[in-house]
């Protein structure tokens, strides 16, 4: 389970519309991780959380993209 893989995944998700469309199908974290794994990424939700938090330092405003609806319901803190 790799922070590097999670970072690469997030970078890909920001630029790859096809990847975002696939992720919209995920209704929960298990389905989300399965899709990511099938695409060659290996990380846990905890690792993804760490990477997101690290890359969110100083972020004051987040836009709602609708990419991962289930992700909005996760209590990250």
C-alpha positions, 0 to 999 in steps of 0.5 A, spaced: 500 500 500 503 505 497 503 513 498 506 513 491 501 509 488 495 514 491 499 520 489 499 517 482 492 515 482 490 522 484 494 526 479 491 521 474 484 522 476 485 530 475 487 529 468 483 523 466 476 524 464 475 516 463 478 515 469 473 520 473 467 516 469 469 509 472 470 512 479 463 515 479 460 508 479 463 507 485 458 507 491 463 505 497 470 505 498 470 497 497 468 499 490 472 505 489 479 501 491 477 495 486 476 500 480 483 503 482 486 496 483 484 494 476 487 500 473 494 498 477 493 502 483 495 499 490 493 503 496 488 503 502 483 508 504 487 510 509 493 511 505 489 515 500 487 520 506 494 521 508 496 523 501 489 528 500 491 531 507 498 532 505 496 535 499 490 539 502 495 543 506 493 551 506 486 549 501 481 554 503 476 552 498 474 545 495 470 545 489 464 539 489 466 535 483 461 529 483 467 524 482 466 520 488 460 522 491 461 516 497 467 520 499 464 526 501 460 522 507 467 520 509 469 523 516 476 524 515 478 528 521 
